[in-house]
Amino acid sequence: MISIAQQNKTSRYFDMTTIATFLSGVTASMIQTTAGDAGTAVGVLANTFYFSSLVFSIGSAVNSLLVMSWRRSIVFV
């Protein structure tokens, strides 16, 4: 029963990791698309927001991977 509960909680973090990785790819593609508009103020602002979004989505993916591996460890209490 405990093992099933741990697997259910782990699957939620796996889903979060998958979504964050997908969003990181979309954001990286958008940065490539708008990289040529860096000469205007709006282009710089858009690239800044895209880059910060990329940082947060990668951080979310890494965080959920850490939690998922921590939940699967034997030491988890």
N, C-alpha and C positions, 0 to 999 in steps of 0.2 A: 504494500500500500504506500509506504514511504517512497519507494522507488518510482512508482507511477506518479505521485505528486511532484517529485523532483523533475521528472521528464516533462510533465505538463508546464511547469514553470520555466524550464529550459527552452521549450519550444517557443514560448512568447519572446524570449530574448533572441532566439534564432530568427524569428520573423522580423524583429526590430533591426537586426543586423542586415538582413536582406533588403529591407526598405531603405535603410540609410545608405547602403552601398549603391542601390539603384539611383537614389537621389544625388549621390556624389557624382555618378556618371553623367546624369542630366546636367548638373551644375557645371561640371568640367566642359561639357559640350557647349553650354551657353557662354562660358568664358572664352572659348575659342571663337565663337561667332562674333562676340562683341569686342574682341581684342583690337580690331582695327579702328574702333570709335574712341580710342583713348585720348584723342586730341581735344574733345569737347568736355565741358564740365559734366554734362549728363552721362557721357560715356565713362568718365572716371568714376562717377558715383555708382553707376550700374555695375562696373567691374569690382568696385569695392564691396558692394552688397553680395555679388556673386561669389567673390573670394571668401568673405566671411561666412556665407552659407556653406561653402565647400569645407571650410575648417570645422564648422559645427556638425555637419553631417559625418565627416570622417571621425570626429571626436565621439559622436554618438555610436558609430559602428564599433569603434575600438572599445568604448565603455561597455557596450552590450556583449562583446566577445569576452571581455574580462569577467563580467558577471556570470556569463554562461559557463565559462571554464571553472569559475569558483564554485558554482552550484554543482557541477559534475565531480568536483574533487571529493576525496574521501574525508577530508578534514572538515567539511561543511557541517555545522552543528545546527 
